[in-house]
Amino acid sequence: MTSLRKNIEEMDGYLPGFQPENESEWIKLNTNENPYPPSPRVREAILNELGKDGANLRKYPDAGSRQARAAAAQVYNVDPAWVIMANGSDELLNNLIRAFVGEGEELAYVHPSYSYYATLAEIQGAKVARFTLNDEYTLADFPPRYTGKLFFLTSPNAPLGCRFTNDYICELASRCDGVLVVDEAYADFAEKTSIELVEQNENIIVTRTFSKSYSLAGMRLGLAVARPEVVAALDKIRDHYHLDRLALVAATAALADQAWLQENVAKIRKTREWFSSELRQLGYRVVPSQANFIFATPLDLDGERVYQALFERKILVRHFSDPLLKHGLRISIGTREEMEATLAAVQEIG
Ligand SMILES: *Cc1c(COP(=O)(O)O)cnc(C)c1O
């Protein structure tokens, strides 16, 4: 079709992680989903909202997500005016670009990280810069002043799993003319978060997802903590009914059950530490992880070989062809049983 915008016609589109058809036959460790179910209060809240005859679904949801915002504000210890809910944190990444970066203007992100930032930038017609992580997990090529409009900092980083310190994040923010967005998709698995930085710094915004720590990837829920003027701008941009009634009650219920979250996070961290140390004993290099996955490199630096051999054994992990990453594998942390089976397979593969 010739009337398509040029950038849309030319772009590739984002390729999501592979979702196999007969899922139960696989050990699926490729998209960082949580191996445990969400809080039972989530199911209860959804069924309750649905009612006997689903009559509530006749009515539009609360366009302001007020209950979910209030629940989030309580968890993160901020005023509700500093919170916005979202249809997955992907929606926020998109709307942040729409809010801050005009056509032809520039945004940046850390390399390696989440390649979806670049896809969203392309749609918006924005220019993209990348700053590369070095072996000390800092950004040696980040300029003294970054004049782009927005900078995405994935912390904990995906796919490496390392976290930037709050001091370092503040320093980077002070070097940005525009906003610094800390994508904290994995922060619940880390020792520390950056949410407190939002109040302390004019230009820091933090995004979160319910897809990993809250076991709700299928519900599509995310949130951001940001200054009220940023929240107000994002409220103007979003679809007014971006969250459906079931997602809204699910979000509120999940946020209200912090004990459930903490218990699952503790199990995953414990399995992560055990699995990392076992892999190291097999000669793998494993980046110390603050997330629910690890990045592991075999002795022969051939990530693809191990990926294929695991695939043949119906174990799905993630391999990236990027030159900075192709030597290793990103492996999501599943249940202890899944990780024992994976370890046995790795041992056999050699
Ligand atoms: C999973 C992930 C997201 C997307 O989260 P959704 O809420 O599922 O859209 C965003 N950023 C990073 C770094 C992620 O890994």
Ligand as a Chemical Component Dictionary entry (heavy atoms), coordinates in Angstrom:
data_LIG
# 
_chem_comp.id                   LIG 
_chem_comp.type                 NON-POLYMER 
_chem_comp.pdbx_formal_charge   0 
_chem_comp.three_letter_code    LIG 
# 
loop_
_chem_comp_atom.comp_id 
_chem_comp_atom.atom_id 
_chem_comp_atom.alt_atom_id 
_chem_comp_atom.type_symbol 
_chem_comp_atom.charge 
_chem_comp_atom.model_Cartn_x 
_chem_comp_atom.model_Cartn_y 
_chem_comp_atom.model_Cartn_z 
_chem_comp_atom.pdbx_ordinal 
LIG C1 C1 C 0 8.959  -7.780 30.124 1  
LIG C2 C2 C 0 9.546  -6.432 29.947 2  
LIG C3 C3 C 0 8.731  -5.326 29.677 3  
LIG C4 C4 C 0 7.301  -5.473 29.269 4  
LIG O1 O1 O 0 6.433  -5.653 30.251 5  
LIG P1 P1 P 0 4.892  -5.796 29.920 6  
LIG O2 O2 O 0 4.269  -5.196 31.124 7  
LIG O3 O3 O 0 4.619  -7.249 29.766 8  
LIG O4 O4 O 0 4.559  -5.005 28.681 9  
LIG C5 C5 C 0 9.310  -4.072 29.652 10 
LIG N1 N1 N 0 10.639 -3.914 29.820 11 
LIG C6 C6 C 0 11.449 -4.951 30.024 12 
LIG C7 C7 C 0 12.915 -4.724 30.192 13 
LIG C8 C8 C 0 10.929 -6.243 30.086 14 
LIG O5 O5 O 0 11.740 -7.287 30.253 15 
# 
loop_
_chem_comp_bond.comp_id 
_chem_comp_bond.atom_id_1 
_chem_comp_bond.atom_id_2 
_chem_comp_bond.value_order 
_chem_comp_bond.pdbx_ordinal 
LIG C1 C2 SING 1  
LIG C2 C3 SING 2  
LIG C2 C8 DOUB 3  
LIG C3 C4 SING 4  
LIG C3 C5 DOUB 5  
LIG C4 O1 SING 6  
LIG O1 P1 SING 7  
LIG P1 O2 DOUB 8  
LIG P1 O3 SING 9  
LIG P1 O4 SING 10 
LIG C5 N1 SING 11 
LIG N1 C6 DOUB 12 
LIG C6 C7 SING 13 
LIG C6 C8 SING 14 
LIG C8 O5 SING 15 
# 
